[in-house]
Amino acid sequence: MSTAAERDRMTELALTEWETVAELLAARGETWPDTDVTRWGPGLAMAMERVKALADACKVIGAREASDVGRLADLYEARTRS
């Protein structure tokens, strides 16, 4: 089982990567989930793959708030609003 510090650190890593995705989408005039992934370039696609990998890792270690892309996006939005 992971420690709270490990879960917090993995959540922060996932949020940092999600910020990259959000910035790349914003540069295209898009937001999540209102985007056409078939039109993404390799940079955005790879950033999303990193997000998915980190979300999967969060799921495995029990960091539920960041355990999938939807939850991670919601957590990021909640943090940026406050």
C-alpha positions as CSV (number, residue, x, y, z in Angstrom):
1,M,0.0,0.0,0.0
2,S,1.2,3.5,-0.7
3,T,1.7,6.3,1.8
4,A,-0.3,9.5,1.8
5,A,2.9,11.3,0.7
6,E,3.3,9.0,-2.3
7,R,-0.4,9.5,-3.3
8,D,0.0,13.3,-3.0
9,R,3.2,13.3,-5.0
10,M,1.7,11.2,-7.8
11,T,-1.4,13.4,-7.8
12,E,0.8,16.5,-8.2
13,L,2.7,14.9,-11.0
14,A,-0.5,14.0,-12.8
15,L,-1.8,17.6,-12.3
16,T,1.3,19.1,-13.7
17,E,1.0,17.0,-16.8
18,W,-2.7,17.8,-17.1
19,E,-1.7,21.5,-17.0
20,T,0.4,20.9,-20.0
21,V,-2.5,19.3,-21.9
22,A,-4.8,22.1,-20.8
23,E,-2.3,24.8,-22.1
24,L,-1.9,23.0,-25.4
25,L,-5.6,22.7,-25.8
26,A,-6.1,26.4,-24.9
27,A,-3.5,27.3,-27.6
28,R,-5.7,25.5,-30.1
29,G,-8.8,27.4,-28.8
30,E,-10.2,24.1,-27.3
31,T,-11.0,22.8,-23.9
32,W,-11.4,19.3,-22.4
33,P,-13.5,17.4,-23.3
34,D,-14.7,19.5,-26.2
35,T,-11.9,18.6,-28.5
36,D,-11.3,16.4,-31.5
37,V,-8.5,14.0,-30.6
38,T,-8.2,12.9,-34.2
39,R,-6.9,16.4,-35.1
40,W,-4.2,16.5,-32.4
41,G,-0.6,16.7,-33.3
42,P,2.1,14.4,-31.8
43,G,3.0,16.8,-28.9
44,L,-0.6,17.0,-27.6
45,A,-1.1,13.3,-28.1
46,M,2.0,12.4,-26.2
47,A,1.1,14.7,-23.4
48,M,-2.2,13.0,-23.1
49,E,-0.6,9.6,-23.1
50,R,1.6,10.8,-20.1
51,V,-1.5,12.0,-18.4
52,K,-3.2,8.6,-18.9
53,A,-0.2,6.8,-17.6
54,L,0.0,8.9,-14.5
55,A,-3.7,8.6,-13.9
56,D,-3.3,4.8,-14.2
57,A,-0.5,4.9,-11.6
58,C,-2.7,7.0,-9.3
59,K,-5.4,4.4,-9.6
60,V,-3.0,1.6,-8.7
61,I,-1.7,3.4,-5.6
62,G,-5.1,4.5,-4.4
63,A,-5.0,8.2,-5.3
64,R,-8.7,8.1,-6.3
65,E,-9.1,11.9,-7.0
66,A,-6.6,11.6,-9.9
67,S,-7.4,8.0,-11.0
68,D,-8.7,8.8,-14.5
69,V,-8.6,11.7,-17.0
70,G,-12.1,13.0,-16.1
71,R,-11.4,13.1,-12.3
72,L,-8.0,14.7,-13.0
73,A,-9.5,17.4,-15.2
74,D,-12.1,18.1,-12.5
75,L,-9.5,18.3,-9.8
76,Y,-7.4,20.7,-12.0
77,E,-10.4,22.9,-12.7
78,A,-11.3,23.0,-9.0
79,R,-7.7,24.0,-8.1
80,T,-7.4,26.7,-10.8
81,R,-10.8,28.3,-9.8
82,S,-9.8,28.7,-6.1
